[in-house]
Amino acid sequence: MPLLLESNLPGLELIRRGKVRDVYAVDSDRLLIVATDRISAFDVILGSGIPDKGRVLTQISLFWFQFLSGVPNHLITANVDEYPENLRQFRGQIEGRSMLVRRARMIDIECVARGYLSGSGWKEYQTHGAVCGISLPPGLQESDRLPSPIFTPATKAQSGHDENISFEEAAKSIGAKLAAELRDQTLRIYGSAAAYAETRGIILADTKFEFGFVDNQLVLGDEILTPDSSRFWPRASYKPGGAQPSYDKQFVRDYLESITWNKQPPGPVLPAEVIEHTANKYKEAYRVLTGKSL
């Protein structure tokens, strides 16, 4: 399929164009989410896309929505034949990379579950011996498995990095009862997904979810458990004490760190070999997780 960097669906209202997803209004109750092949790093959209990335992200999310069928979510269908008639004319752009979803009142908290010490959690631990106010045992190394998974919420940032906050700060922002419900649901889903990933030879180091309300019911929204929202590590090569190889865009980040770029827009164009390697990593993530080829 051709590279899709920007969807163009005349007659539909474009509500939001994010780093990867374009969101359109279908009617008062439904949205169309289209995952493009854009890729961002250091919060900047790069000058190159990754072939099939949008399809991989959508298909992985659909796999997990089905796996977690007992958890309410916003998905209506991803079958273009079941979309409203006015959407089917755009089949060439949206098939395999879009979801028709219910509109939800999204909660302004990123719900992060961590089972391993990595990323911003590792940086925070080095300074404070804790992550988001949760004290951890001394002497842990980067990528160590935590004694038990922890809930580390973050504020949603429209631009720039999300900011880690404590559970108490989250409770102050959205209410203690809802914060506790989000924590329990996040850790429950993480536990189920991590246990499954283990059976596929993958460590789910951490992940983030977004929740919202549809008719006063708490639902999972946006993407879930993809290489863009999670750290997936091959179990076979896991070795604590440093960063781990992962099924995501780390290869892109490593390349960008090796060149002269101030991490400000516009994002650079990527070499063909970086694009190809990254595309293969995303497809490998889908294949290893689901047992199927894209």
C-alpha positions as CSV (number, residue, x, y, z in Angstrom):
1,M,0.0,0.0,0.0
2,P,1.2,3.6,-0.7
3,L,2.8,5.7,2.1
4,L,0.1,7.8,3.8
5,L,1.6,10.9,5.5
6,E,-1.6,12.9,5.6
7,S,-5.1,11.7,5.1
8,N,-7.4,13.8,2.9
9,L,-11.1,13.1,3.3
10,P,-13.1,15.9,1.7
11,G,-16.5,16.5,3.2
12,L,-15.4,15.3,6.7
13,E,-14.5,17.7,9.5
14,L,-10.9,17.2,10.6
15,I,-11.0,17.6,14.4
16,R,-7.4,16.9,15.1
17,R,-4.1,16.1,13.4
18,G,-1.8,14.5,15.9
19,K,1.7,13.2,15.5
20,V,0.4,10.0,13.9
21,R,-3.4,10.1,13.9
22,D,-5.9,12.2,12.0
23,V,-9.3,12.3,13.7
24,Y,-12.5,13.1,11.8
25,A,-16.0,13.8,12.9
26,V,-18.5,11.4,11.5
27,D,-21.6,12.6,13.4
28,S,-22.5,13.6,16.9
29,D,-21.8,10.2,18.3
30,R,-18.9,8.8,16.2
31,L,-15.4,9.6,15.1
32,L,-13.1,8.1,12.5
33,I,-9.5,7.7,13.6
34,V,-6.9,7.3,10.8
35,A,-3.4,6.1,11.7
36,T,-1.0,7.6,9.1
37,D,2.6,6.6,8.4
38,R,4.0,9.7,10.1
39,I,6.7,9.1,12.7
40,S,7.8,11.5,15.4
41,A,10.9,11.5,17.7
42,F,11.7,13.8,20.5
43,D,8.2,15.2,20.0
44,V,8.9,16.4,16.4
45,I,7.3,14.9,13.3
46,L,10.1,13.7,11.0
47,G,10.4,14.5,7.3
48,S,10.0,10.8,6.4
49,G,7.3,8.3,7.0
50,I,7.5,4.6,7.8
51,P,5.7,2.4,5.3
52,D,2.7,0.5,6.8
53,K,3.3,2.0,10.3
54,G,-0.3,3.2,10.5
55,R,-1.6,-0.2,9.5
56,V,0.7,-2.0,12.1
57,L,-0.5,0.3,14.9
58,T,-4.1,-0.1,14.0
59,Q,-3.9,-3.9,13.6
60,I,-2.1,-4.3,16.9
61,S,-4.6,-2.2,18.7
62,L,-7.4,-4.3,17.2
63,F,-5.7,-7.5,18.3
64,W,-5.5,-6.2,21.9
65,F,-9.1,-4.8,21.9
66,Q,-10.2,-8.3,21.0
67,F,-7.9,-10.0,23.5
68,L,-9.2,-7.6,26.2
69,S,-12.8,-8.1,25.2
70,G,-14.0,-7.9,28.8
71,V,-12.7,-4.3,29.1
72,P,-15.1,-1.8,27.6
73,N,-13.6,0.3,24.8
74,H,-14.6,2.9,22.2
75,L,-14.3,0.7,19.1
76,I,-17.3,0.2,16.9
77,T,-15.7,-1.4,13.9
78,A,-12.6,-1.4,11.7
79,N,-14.3,-3.0,8.8
80,V,-14.7,-0.4,6.1
81,D,-17.7,-2.4,4.7
82,E,-19.5,-1.6,8.0
83,Y,-18.7,2.2,7.9
84,P,-21.2,4.8,6.9
85,E,-21.6,5.0,3.1
86,N,-20.0,8.4,2.8
87,L,-16.7,7.0,4.3
88,R,-16.4,4.0,2.0
89,Q,-15.4,6.2,-0.9
90,F,-12.1,6.7,0.9
91,R,-11.3,3.0,1.2
92,G,-7.9,3.4,-0.5
93,Q,-6.7,5.7,2.3
94,I,-8.4,4.2,5.3
95,E,-8.7,0.5,4.9
96,G,-6.6,-1.4,7.4
97,R,-5.5,1.8,9.2
98,S,-8.7,3.3,10.6
99,M,-11.2,2.7,13.3
100,L,-14.8,3.9,13.6
101,V,-15.2,4.7,17.3
102,R,-17.7,6.2,19.7
103,R,-17.0,9.7,20.9
104,A,-15.8,9.7,24.5
105,R,-15.1,12.4,27.1
106,M,-11.5,11.7,27.5
107,I,-9.8,12.0,30.9
108,D,-6.8,14.3,31.0
109,I,-4.4,11.8,32.6
110,E,-2.1,9.4,30.9
111,C,-2.4,6.0,32.7
112,V,1.1,4.4,32.7
113,A,1.9,1.0,34.1
114,R,5.5,0.0,34.6
115,G,6.8,-3.4,35.3
116,Y,10.4,-2.6,34.6
117,L,12.7,0.4,35.3
118,S,13.3,2.3,32.1
119,G,12.9,5.6,30.3
120,S,11.7,8.5,32.4
121,G,11.1,6.2,35.3
122,W,14.8,5.2,35.3
123,K,15.9,8.8,35.2
124,E,13.6,9.7,38.1
125,Y,14.7,6.7,40.2
126,Q,18.4,7.8,39.8
127,T,17.6,11.2,41.2
128,H,15.0,10.4,43.8
129,G,15.0,6.7,44.4
130,A,11.3,6.8,43.5
131,V,9.1,7.0,40.5
132,C,6.0,9.3,40.7
133,G,6.3,9.4,44.5
134,I,6.5,5.6,44.8
135,S,9.7,4.5,46.7
136,L,11.6,1.7,45.1
137,P,14.3,-0.5,46.6
138,P,17.9,0.9,46.5
139,G,20.4,-0.5,44.0
140,L,18.2,-1.2,41.1
141,Q,19.8,-1.1,37.6
142,E,18.4,0.3,34.4
143,S,15.8,-2.2,32.9
144,D,15.5,-4.2,36.2
145,R,12.2,-5.8,36.8
146,L,10.3,-4.1,39.6
147,P,9.1,-6.0,42.7
148,S,5.6,-5.5,41.4
149,P,4.1,-3.3,38.6
150,I,3.4,0.3,39.5
151,F,0.9,2.9,38.3
152,T,2.7,6.2,37.3
153,P,0.2,8.7,35.9
154,A,1.3,11.6,33.7
155,T,-0.3,14.8,32.5
156,K,-1.3,14.9,28.9
157,A,0.8,17.5,27.0
158,Q,-0.5,18.9,23.7
159,S,3.1,19.8,22.9
160,G,6.3,18.7,24.5
161,H,6.7,15.8,26.9
162,D,4.1,14.5,29.2
163,E,5.0,15.2,32.8
164,N,5.0,12.4,35.4
165,I,2.9,13.1,38.5
166,S,2.1,11.3,41.7
167,F,-1.1,9.4,42.3
168,E,-2.0,12.1,44.9
169,E,-1.7,14.8,42.2
170,A,-3.8,12.8,39.9
171,A,-6.4,12.3,42.6
172,K,-6.5,16.0,43.2
173,S,-7.0,16.7,39.5
174,I,-9.7,14.1,38.7
175,G,-11.0,12.9,42.1
176,A,-9.7,10.1,44.3
177,K,-12.4,7.6,43.3
178,L,-11.7,7.9,39.6
179,A,-8.0,8.0,40.1
180,A,-8.2,4.7,42.1
181,E,-10.4,3.2,39.4
182,L,-7.9,4.2,36.7
183,R,-5.0,2.8,38.7
184,D,-6.7,-0.6,39.3
185,Q,-7.9,-0.9,35.7
186,T,-4.5,0.1,34.3
187,L,-2.6,-2.5,36.4
188,R,-5.2,-5.2,35.7
189,I,-4.9,-4.7,31.9
190,Y,-1.1,-4.5,32.1
191,G,-1.0,-7.7,34.0
192,S,-3.1,-9.6,31.5
193,A,-1.2,-8.2,28.5
194,A,2.2,-8.8,30.1
195,A,1.4,-12.4,30.9
196,Y,0.3,-13.0,27.3
197,A,3.4,-11.2,25.9
198,E,5.6,-13.5,27.9
199,T,4.1,-16.5,26.1
200,R,5.2,-14.9,22.8
201,G,8.8,-14.3,24.1
202,I,8.2,-10.6,24.7
203,I,8.7,-8.5,27.8
204,L,6.1,-5.7,28.1
205,A,8.2,-3.3,30.1
206,D,5.7,-0.5,30.4
207,T,2.7,0.9,28.6
208,K,0.3,3.8,28.7
209,F,-3.5,3.9,28.3
210,E,-6.0,6.6,27.7
211,F,-9.5,6.3,29.2
212,G,-12.7,8.3,28.7
213,F,-16.4,8.1,29.3
214,V,-19.1,7.0,26.9
215,D,-22.6,7.4,28.4
216,N,-21.0,7.5,31.9
217,Q,-19.2,4.2,31.3
218,L,-15.4,4.1,31.6
219,V,-13.8,2.9,28.4
220,L,-10.4,2.4,26.9
221,G,-9.7,4.8,24.0
222,D,-7.1,5.7,21.4
223,E,-4.4,3.1,20.6
224,I,-3.5,0.3,23.1
225,L,-0.4,-1.8,23.6
226,T,1.4,-0.7,20.4
227,P,5.1,-0.1,19.9
228,D,4.3,3.6,20.0
229,S,2.7,3.4,23.4
230,S,4.7,0.6,25.0
231,R,8.2,-0.8,25.4
232,F,8.4,-4.4,24.1
233,W,11.6,-6.2,24.6
234,P,12.7,-9.6,23.3
235,R,12.9,-11.9,26.2
236,A,15.8,-13.8,24.7
237,S,18.2,-10.8,24.7
238,Y,17.0,-9.3,28.0
239,K,19.9,-8.3,30.3
240,P,19.4,-5.7,33.0
241,G,22.0,-3.0,33.5
242,G,21.3,-0.9,30.4
243,A,18.9,-0.1,27.6
244,Q,17.3,-3.0,25.8
245,P,16.7,-3.6,22.1
246,S,13.0,-3.0,21.5
247,Y,10.3,-3.4,18.9
248,D,9.8,0.3,18.3
249,K,11.4,3.4,16.8
250,Q,14.6,3.2,18.9
251,F,16.6,2.7,15.8
252,V,15.3,6.1,14.6
253,R,16.2,7.8,17.9
254,D,19.7,6.3,17.8
255,Y,20.2,7.6,14.2
256,L,19.0,11.1,15.2
257,E,21.3,11.2,18.2
258,S,24.2,10.5,15.8
259,I,23.6,13.5,13.5
260,T,23.7,17.2,14.0
261,W,20.1,18.1,14.8
262,N,18.8,20.4,17.5
263,K,15.6,18.4,18.0
264,Q,13.5,21.3,16.9
265,P,11.2,21.4,13.9
266,P,11.5,20.7,11.0
267,G,12.3,17.1,11.5
268,P,15.1,15.7,9.3
269,V,14.5,13.2,6.4
270,L,15.6,9.7,7.3
271,P,18.0,7.6,5.2
272,A,16.4,4.7,3.3
273,E,18.1,2.1,5.5
274,V,16.7,3.6,8.7
275,I,13.3,3.7,7.2
276,E,13.5,0.1,6.1
277,H,14.9,-1.2,9.4
278,T,12.2,0.6,11.4
279,A,9.4,-0.6,9.1
280,N,10.6,-4.1,9.6
281,K,10.7,-3.7,13.4
282,Y,7.1,-2.6,13.5
283,K,6.0,-5.5,11.3
284,E,8.0,-7.9,13.4
285,A,6.2,-6.6,16.5
286,Y,2.9,-7.4,14.9
287,R,4.1,-10.9,13.8
288,V,5.6,-11.9,17.1
289,L,2.7,-10.6,19.2
290,T,-0.1,-12.1,17.0
291,G,1.5,-15.0,15.3
292,K,0.3,-13.6,12.0
293,S,1.9,-11.6,9.2
294,L,0.5,-8.2,8.3
